[in-house]
Amino acid sequence: MIKQLQKSWGDWDFSNGLELYHEAFPTAVVVSLIPAVLGLACLPVVCVLRVFRRAALLWPWALIGLGAVAHYYVYTRLGVPPYHWYYAPSLIGLSLLLIGVLGAVRWPFAAVVGCAVFAAQAWFSGQQGLPWREAAITTNWATPADYARIGAELGRIVGDHTVSSPGEIGALAYYCDCAIVDGFSDRGYLAPQIEQRLADATPFVRALLEFNYRHFTPTEPRPIEVVLRREPGPGPDPLWDIASTWAEPAHLVLEPVSAGRVP
C-alpha cells in the first residue's frame, strides 16, 4: 500500500525499472540477469515435457520458475516504483530453475554452462573488492558506513527523543538504537494512507484491501520531537555527509520540531 501510493519515480516503475538499473549499473544487471534469462528459457521446455509425462523430477523446479514469472507479473500490475529488491524473488526463482535443470541434465554442455555462470558471478564479486563497500545494485542515499557513523552519533544526541525518518530508516534505526519513526515503523502514520488507497481503489481491489486490513486498528502516531531530513550537497559538518554510487552527495540535518518540517 505504501509503495502503491508512491506509484513511480517519474517515468520509471517496476515494469521498466531494469532499464533504469542497466543504465546505472550495466555490468551488475547483465551478470544478475544471465542465470535468470537461461532459467526462463528452460521453463517452457520443462512445462512441455511435463505435459508428455517426461522429466517429472524437474517439475518442482518448474513450479519455482512459474512462481518467479507470476511474481514479476503481479508487481508489474501493482504499479509500484522499481525498488531493486523487488526483482530479487523473480531472479532467484528463475536461477533456481536453471540450477535444477543443469543438475538433472547429464551432458558435458550443462556442466560447461554451469561453470561459466558461476565464473561470471565470482569474477564480478571479485571486481567489487572485498569486503563490498555497498551493494552492487543499490538505490540508497548513503553507504552502510555512512549510516553506521551517523546512526551512532544520532543515538548519542537524541537519547530517548523520537526522531522522524529522513526517508531511509533501516540502517539508521539499527545503529542509532533509538526511536526513528515513519509509516514503516509506526502504524499510527498509516491510517490516512490506507484510507487514501481505499478511496482510489476499484470495488474489487477495495474489497481485497479491506480484507487485508480487517484487523487493522488505527492508533495515535508517536509524537515527533526531532526532525532528521536530507539536504542536497555537503553540509557544514562532514560527520553528517552522505553519498552513494546511486545518489548525489548530500547531508542530513537534525533539528527540533519547532524549527523543522513535521512529516
C-alpha positions, 0 to 999 in steps of 0.5 A: 500500500505504501509503495502503491501510493508512491506509484513511480519515480517519474517515468520509471516503475517496476515494469521498466525499472531494469532499464533504469538499473542497466543504465546505472549499473550495466555490468551488475544487471547483465551478470544478475540477469544471465542465470535468470534469462537461461532459467526462463528459457528452460521453463517452457521446455520443462512445462512441455515435457511435463505435459508428455509425462517426461522429466517429472523430477524437474517439475518442482523446479518448474513450479519455482520458475512459474512462481518467479514469472507470476511474481514479476507479473503481479508487481508489474500490475501493482504499479509500484516504483522499481525498488531493486529488491523487488526483482530479487524473488523473480531472479532467484526463482528463475536461477533456481530453475536453471540450477535444477535443470543443469543438475538433472541434465547429464551432458558435458554442455550443462556442466560447461554452462554451469561453470561459466555462470558461476565464473561470471558471478565470482569474477564480478564479486571479485571486481567489487573488492572485498569486503563490498563497500555497498551493494552492487545494485543499490538505490540508497542515499548513503553507504552502510558506513555512512549510516553506521557513523551517523546512526551512532552519533544520532543515538548519542544526541537524541537519547530517548527523543523520537526522531522522524525518518529522513526517508531511509530508516533501516540502517539508521534505526539499527545503529542509532538504537533509538526511536526513528519513526515513519509509516514503516515503523509506526502504524499510527502514520498509516491510517490516512494512507490506507484510507487514501488507497481505499478511496482510489481503489476499484470495488474489487481491489477495495474489497481485497484491501479491506480484507487485508486490513480487517484487523487493522486498528488505527492508533495515535502516531508517536509524537515527533520531537526531532526532525532528521531530513536530507539536504542536497550537497555537503553540509557544514559538518562532514560527520553528517555527509552522505553519498552513494554510487546511486545518489548525489552527495548530500547531508542530513540535518537534525533539528527540533520540531519547532524549527523543522518540517513535521512529516 
